[in-house]
Amino acid sequence: RDLKDKMFLCSTILSGEPFWKDVLIELGNLTPDNMALEKISIDKNNVAGEPSIMIITGNLYPGKESSQQILTVFMGKLEKTHYFGNVTLIFSRNSMLKDKKVLGFKIECKAGEKGK
């Protein structure tokens, strides 16, 4: 009985949840060198069985290409993986951070097993 209870608990915890370690590793692999991810939050207050909503906030530092172009490419790469979907730019704005011009941004996407 004890083993059955533990198995039920494990299946309940894991049902509908992605392996976050894999999701975060993929996010790190896709992040350009001149991009700093400042905050990653996950909204788990959604319908059971639906993917979680991930909010990514960060800054892009000047590089060889335009910051807007780098951000667009990054979002496209996220969309092409099986961990992220419905990638949407909430905002982007130029600002100064420690005397450097940066592009601040906030992205929302579904995170987990691509819409599952």
C-alpha positions in Angstrom: 0.0 0.0 0.0 2.8 2.4 0.9 4.5 1.9 -2.5 1.1 2.4 -4.3 0.6 5.7 -2.4 4.1 6.9 -3.4 3.5 6.0 -7.0 0.2 7.8 -7.0 1.8 10.9 -5.5 4.6 10.9 -8.1 2.2 10.5 -11.0 0.0 13.4 -9.6 3.0 15.7 -9.2 4.4 14.9 -12.7 1.1 14.8 -14.7 1.0 17.7 -17.1 4.3 19.2 -15.9 7.3 19.5 -18.1 10.8 18.6 -16.9 11.8 22.2 -15.9 15.5 21.3 -15.9 15.3 20.5 -19.7 13.2 23.6 -20.4 15.7 25.9 -18.6 18.7 24.2 -20.3 17.1 24.8 -23.7 16.4 28.4 -22.8 20.0 28.9 -21.8 21.3 27.3 -25.0 19.1 29.7 -27.1 20.0 32.8 -25.2 22.5 35.0 -27.2 25.8 36.1 -25.5 24.7 39.7 -25.4 21.4 39.0 -23.7 20.9 38.9 -20.0 17.7 37.2 -18.7 16.8 39.1 -15.6 13.7 37.3 -14.5 11.8 34.1 -15.4 8.4 33.5 -13.9 5.9 30.7 -14.4 2.2 31.1 -14.0 0.8 27.8 -12.9 -2.7 29.2 -12.3 -3.9 27.8 -15.6 -6.2 24.9 -16.6 -5.0 21.5 -15.7 -3.3 19.7 -18.6 -2.5 23.1 -20.3 1.0 24.3 -20.7 2.3 26.7 -18.1 2.8 30.4 -19.1 6.4 31.6 -18.8 7.3 35.3 -18.6 10.9 36.1 -19.6 12.2 39.6 -18.8 15.7 40.7 -19.8 18.1 43.1 -21.5 19.9 43.1 -24.8 23.3 44.8 -24.9 24.6 46.4 -28.2 26.2 43.9 -30.6 27.0 43.6 -34.3 23.3 43.3 -35.2 20.4 45.5 -34.2 19.0 44.6 -30.8 15.5 44.3 -32.3 16.7 41.9 -34.9 18.5 39.8 -32.2 15.3 39.7 -30.1 13.2 38.7 -33.2 15.6 35.8 -34.0 15.6 34.7 -30.3 11.8 34.6 -30.2 11.8 32.6 -33.5 14.3 30.1 -32.1 12.1 29.7 -29.0 9.0 29.0 -31.1 10.9 26.3 -33.1 11.7 24.2 -30.1 9.3 21.7 -28.6 9.5 23.4 -25.2 8.0 26.8 -26.1 5.0 28.0 -28.1 2.9 31.1 -28.6 5.9 33.3 -28.1 4.7 36.9 -27.8 6.5 40.1 -27.2 4.9 42.1 -24.3 7.2 45.1 -24.6 10.6 46.3 -25.7 12.1 49.6 -25.0 15.5 51.3 -25.2 17.0 52.6 -21.9 20.3 53.3 -20.2 21.7 50.8 -17.7 25.1 51.6 -16.0 25.8 54.2 -18.8 25.1 51.6 -21.6 22.3 51.7 -24.0 20.2 48.5 -23.7 17.0 47.1 -25.1 14.8 45.9 -22.2 12.1 43.4 -23.1 9.4 41.1 -21.7 8.3 37.9 -23.5 5.4 35.6 -22.7 5.1 32.1 -24.0 3.7 28.7 -23.3 6.3 26.5 -21.7 6.4 22.7 -21.6 5.9 20.1 -24.2 4.8 22.4 -27.1 1.2 22.9 -26.4 0.7 19.7 -24.4 
